[in-house]
């Protein structure tokens, strides 16, 4: 993080280089600088104004409201007078900026209000409130020249292919801890119960700065952490022009000890359509200790609202108490107040009068303008519905998990035709676990061509489980009439920092995978290969609101439990991208209109998330989860294969000698079936491929052909089948399986070129890893 020199207002007229600036630039600088309590950095702001005639200033607000509790809960989504992103301070600041030649882009953050569950997450209501806010700005005197109001949803949908990769890159480059430190932008702390949407929110707000091409971020002090995140991102991507941060003051609440105003406490703030009597009562009851300036909200209102608005503050009082007095500076007001010459009652009376004078045009507008009246009527009539994030620590569904691959109609109680029964057995044989079998059978009975979702991260060489098992499973599904959509998860590989997050390399690996499956015998008649980045860009208007909805309905703990899908544990140091990833993978299921999720057991938790989401939104047709077995590594104690350890797995383009060497060294204890990787290869690769397993032996009972795994287990446990004979037979079967792939990558020019590129990427990554380890070792 950069070392900051935080500047208060200054009159310095030179740049760091000593370059003198013109009087005109000095004037513009003083106007712009007066907007902010803090500036990061003054020298950059002055340099910007010297070089750019119309810099872009980014301001924004969530169209939200406050809760009024009566006999029923009504949402009186009233615009707070002085909250940092709303009301009179915004009007004052925007008018100053435009007078200095700036272009102001006001970001109406409707999608952000949605993620933050404002107005119950109802986007239609949020839009109405946004329009209501604009009416208030207009009525209160905002100069709309050089001001653009931009709806976040419209702008992001129009340029999603530009926006979302930026969000993902920011998420990849920042740890979860770094993002959590930005929670004050939403009025939260990092120790609170957070939803996944709160993490996405920060990454999106950081992206907004660049998306809007902002030179200046003009927001409240409570937004400073995310603005600094944007400057840090510039360092990370070596971007020269960092946004200047101009942070304005946060006004106190009207009651003692209120560090800021609260919409949930009407007495803490003045609202823009408050009647004169309401303003008078609130100011009369406001905290205003005699002779004390520090922490006095009434004086803050005068300093930050009245003086900037009128350029003076007039106190009317009887001659015996000093008579009327007009102040031109806050310093004079503070002096009189501290000395006791200005009494709290006189201050309050003058403040009420000034506030009512400012607010009267707004009141008149909402009484006489039919559009404004209609908007106000709508927002006052809204009922609030809270969308609470899922807080369960275990999967919410009460599941009867089925592990048998041959359950019949009688098991589920559903009577189906013989044809459906055959289709069911074929499809069910793929999964080690099925959630739920009755739903699967019902689906196959009613839908001739159900959609199956499978997918992969293109992330290096392909091991045999990805290769042969996927071909076997896909061919079974298509033979049963299913349509298979294979999701090439290039953006997900980038989020998971595979291949250094380089999308070009990731695309190459994706094409290489497709070549392997083609050579390995995948039946492509009913198979569609879909690139995640292409599909999401094409259907972003549907996809991203779905991601946001999933994120806001699930707390961070629930999403962290899905870390297994990326090969991560909940206790690892995670990036923000690894929170975004499960929400996106869950959304994929619905984007692809999948009936069946056919993925590995390691993906089970995110598939369960999809079923939970269906329950949350009352969607009847939940995706069926068909989870296939995860093959262990070849060495003792390896629960799964690892691409970083070549000895742990057979790779699809391994030469015959490589296969033989790896199987010879594989863990294969005599008479032991449990945890024996060689037997697992036979069960899940060889038997499904050949429907038999031939063992040739001269010394241990002669040749024998097995048709079932049970028979193999019986012979192996009894000692009739020796580990050496098992390994020889396994080597032969695997090499027969892999030979067409080897041939294809030796004879097909496109395939050869792809393999060379993939191997080159792997070498570069290995060098980078070794260098990283060396540097870390030296530093420690």
Number of C-alpha atoms within 10 A of each C-alpha: 10 9 5 10 10 12 16 14 14 11 10 13 19 15 16 12 7 8 10 13 16 12 10 11 19 19 14 21 23 17 17 24 25 19 24 22 17 21 26 25 18 24 17 18 22 24 17 20 22 18 10 12 13 17 21 22 27 23 22 22 20 23 29 29 19 20 18 17 11 7 6 9 13 18 22 23 27 23 25 25 22 24 25 24 22 20 21 26 23 26 21 18 22 27 20 20 27 21 16 21 17 24 22 26 20 22 20 25 22 28 25 26 23 23 25 21 22 25 28 21 23 17 18 11 20 26 19 17 26 22 18 24 27 17 20 25 21 15 18 20 15 19 16 15 11 17 19 12 15 17 17 19 19 14 14 20 19 13 13 20 16 13 19 21 17 19 22 22 19 26 27 22 18 19 16 18 13 16 23 19 17 26 23 16 20 16 9 15 14 14 9 9 12 20 24 27 28 25 23 25 25 27 28 22 20 22 25 20 22 17 18 17 15 22 24 25 23 31 25 23 20 19 23 22 18 24 28 21 24 24 22 18 20 16 15 13 11 10 11 9 13 22 27 24 30 27 24 26 18 20 22 23 27 28 22 15 12 15 14 17 23 17 21 13 13 17 20 23 26 25 20 26 22 19 14 16 10 16 22 20 12 19 25 18 13 20 20 23 16 15 18 15 17 10 18 21 27 24 23 20 17 22 19 20 22 20 18 16 17 12 11 15 23 18 18 16 18 9 8 6 12 11 10 12 12 12 14 14 14 17 11 11 20 18 14 14 20 14 12 13 13 21 18 20 14 16 22 22 16 17 25 21 15 20 21 20 12 18 22 17 17 22 19 12 19 21 14 10 11 11 15 21 15 14 18 23 13 17 21 14 12 16 15 19 15 12 19 13 21 21 16 11 9 9 14 14 11 6 9 10 11 17 15 14 18 13 17 19 17 9 11 14 9 13 15 18 10 9 11 20 18 14 21 26 16 19 25 25 21 25 23 17 22 26 25 18 26 18 19 21 23 16 19 21 18 11 12 13 17 21 22 27 23 21 22 16 21 26 27 21 20 21 20 22 21 16 21 26 21 22 21 19 21 27 21 20 27 22 16 21 18 24 23 26 20 20 21 26 23 28 26 27 23 24 26 22 18 20 21 17 19 14 18 11 19 27 19 20 27 23 16 24 26 16 20 25 19 15 18 22 15 20 16 16 11 17 19 12 15 16 17 19 19 14 15 20 19 13 14 21 16 15 18 22 17 18 21 24 21 28 29 27 23 24 21 21 18 22 23 18 19 26 23 17 20 17 10 16 14 13 9 8 12 19 21 27 26 25 24 25 26 30 27 21 21 22 26 23 20 18 18 16 15 21 24 25 23 30 23 20 19 18 22 22 21 24 28 21 24 26 23 21 20 16 15 14 11 10 11 9 12 21 26 24 29 28 24 24 18 17 20 22 25 29 21 15 12 15 15 15 21 15 16 12 9 15 20 24 27 24 20 26 23 19 14 16 10 15 22 20 12 18 25 17 13 20 19 23 15 15 18 15 17 10 18 21 27 24 23 20 18 22 19 20 24 22 18 18 18 12 11 16 23 19 21 16 17 8 9 12 12 10 12 12 12 15 14 13 16 11 11 21 18 14 14 19 14 12 14 13 22 20 20 14 17 22 21 17 18 24 21 15 20 23 19 12 20 24 17 17 22 19 12 19 21 15 10 11 11 14 21 16 14 19 22 12 16 21 14 12 18 17 12 13 15 13 11 13 12 12 12 12 12 11 11 10 9 8 7 5
